[in-house]
Amino acid sequence: ALSRQRGRGQPSRRRRQERLERRIRQVRNAISSLRDMRHFVGDTLERMPDGILIGDDIGRLLYVNRSARAWLGAEPTVGVPIAPLLAAHLEVPEHAACQQAIRDALISGTGSSRTWSRSDRAWAVVVAP
């Protein structure tokens, strides 16, 4: 009688185990979905015809796609500051505009963009916090 009373109102051990196993499956499925989404986004960014550099909240490089690597002519090191990396490939007015866009985003915490063009190229630098 005592064991029956203790069991009332509480799920059985088997039911608790089933719930735990169900939650484990849900977490595994969520992890798998996130991994698939990450691969999809990564593949999409990598195939973009535009050069893409992604930086952290203090302007250090986190990611560069193949178009940007081709433009830079090398594989930049993750963690280097983006502005000096671009300086070697931009003329002074373009570099100043790029630095200002990065500075605006880092200081104000809001998005910033600069656009300009040369005879053979158009540039857009979009920085978002």
Residue pairs with C-beta under 8 A, 6 or more apart in sequence:
11 19
45 52
45 63
45 65
46 65
46 66
47 65
47 66
48 65
48 67
49 67
50 67
51 64
51 65
51 67
51 68
51 70
51 71
51 72
52 63
52 64
52 65
52 67
52 68
53 61
53 63
53 64
53 65
53 68
53 82
53 85
53 86
54 61
54 62
54 63
54 64
55 61
55 62
55 82
55 102
56 62
57 106
57 129
58 106
59 81
59 82
59 83
59 102
59 106
60 79
60 80
60 81
60 82
61 76
61 77
61 78
61 79
61 80
61 81
61 82
61 85
62 78
63 78
64 72
64 75
64 76
69 75
69 76
71 89
72 85
72 89
76 85
82 102
83 95
83 98
83 99
83 102
86 95
86 98
87 95
90 98
91 118
93 116
94 116
94 123
97 114
97 116
97 125
98 114
98 125
100 112
100 114
101 112
101 113
101 114
101 125
101 126
101 127
102 112
102 125
102 127
104 110
104 112
104 127
105 111
105 112
105 127
105 128
105 129
106 129
109 129
110 129
111 126
111 127
111 128
111 129
112 126
112 127
113 124
113 125
113 126
113 127
114 123
114 124
114 125
115 122
115 123
115 124
115 125
116 122
116 123
117 123
